[in-house]
Amino acid sequence: MAHDARAHFCLTVLNPGGRDPEQHFPEGAGETAQPHPPTNFHAYAACTRGSFHREIRRALAEATPVLLLLRGDFSASERALAVLQKEGRVVAVSLKEAGLHQIADQLRDPARLARFVRIVSRADGCIAPTPEAADFYRAIRGSPDRVAFIPTPYPIDDRRWDFSRPIDERSGIFIGTREWNVLSRNHLGALLVARRLSEQAGERVTVFNFDRRKGARLIAGIGLASEKLRVLDRKLSYPSYLREIARHKIVLQLDTSFVPGQVAGDALLCRVPSVGGNGAIDRLAFPDTCGFAHSISEIAQTALRLLTDGAHYRESVASMETIASQRIAFKVVAEELEDFFNR
């Protein structure tokens, strides 16, 4: 009986006025070709076989608990909260952009901050995709009650989403970041570390460049040997992007933004070790290789060992899925969400 009840818990995620269209996940993660992949906040809906909406009336029609995303100036989110609660829905809220630098940027306007405090105080609860965002909500609400850190899940328990390749077919370093203008991403630092690793291990480095000539000049200034550099300058579909990652031995980043951790989640779907980064998924799925509380030198040494020690690499890949399945698999997070809303 408990299993049947669990199977019928569904969550509606509402992003009022957002750009992503309505999407339903009756099969959980589903097939890999979808309008939006079951990642980030879509994953909260997908793991519970729920739905994602941008219209309030459509979300109300689901007659399920709601995770309301806060975005923009929060005015649409505040109106949505009032309507949903008037209709008797249980509503938890979460900032759509939850990295520490993103939170700071969104709340530096006094009017927006005041609206945010009202929403967080009036909501039935708060769900945070990072521990740091959860602490932020607790400080505003003045209580730890009805606030939870629940990581964004990844469908590692669905074989349709296993993009891994045989270890013998992997080579090179994939740079997981691409934003020069977000200083906490430390994109430059990641490329400098990659250059040194390429020299030491003889591996090629793959990096995206969407900044055209400026980006090309910046990459050229790093000094990577042309024969050891591969630059991708066009956006890929999500499945194609994962297949690209899967070709590599490691994913490297030095991001210190305390984000939910999609780069690490993407690497996990490919069963490729993610090195560096201090996001929530980095810390949960890659506790031995993440960048949290480690120096750049230590991160570089971790990456070098993975690139040059075959036995250690195989052990790391073998343990990856076991570690991640304990906290971020769809089934695990679906149970956490149900328990949260039941409380």
Beta strands, then each sheet from edge to edge (+ up, - down):
strand 1: 12-14
strand 2: 23-24
strand 3: 51-53
strand 4: 66-70
strand 5: 91-95
strand 6: 125-128
strand 7: 147-149
strand 8: 173-175
strand 9: 205-208
strand 10: 229-232
strand 11: 250-252
strand 12: 274-275
sheet 1: 2+ 3- 1- 4- 5- 6- 7-
sheet 2: 10+ 9+ 8+ 11+ 12+
end
